[in-house]
């Protein structure tokens, strides 16, 4: 575990990626768990709950990108890798829950992981370059 935290990817350790935004990461995990613990049972009575939770983890990812670019020296490669980390955390957890508790087939799990990860990467690929540009122009 310690080796993973000190391993460098694009000049930064995993702890440099995750520790500054640890509360956003924990928030994403709580949101994902709430989707399955609360959202699935109440989806008929409150159909917007699942949409709100989707928006919540998307917002947490966006805030992470902004914070890391604004307060730390994050380049586009670093932001791209952050997107990969969030994809693994959020959609890896979702796929694990679907596999263990709902016994979904492998092709469904792969499809959901790739679809969800593409959403995370779109957030990162749109916001990352914009905020890097704003920081360089001293607008952020």
Secondary structure, 3 states (H helix, E strand, C coil): CHHHHHCEECCEEHHHHHHHHHHHHHHHHHHHHHHHHHHHHHCCCCCHHHHHHHHHHHHHHHHHHHHHHHHCCCCHHHHHHHHHHHHHHHHHHHHHHHHHHHCCCHHHHHHHHHHHHHHHHHHHHHHHHHHHHHHHCCCC
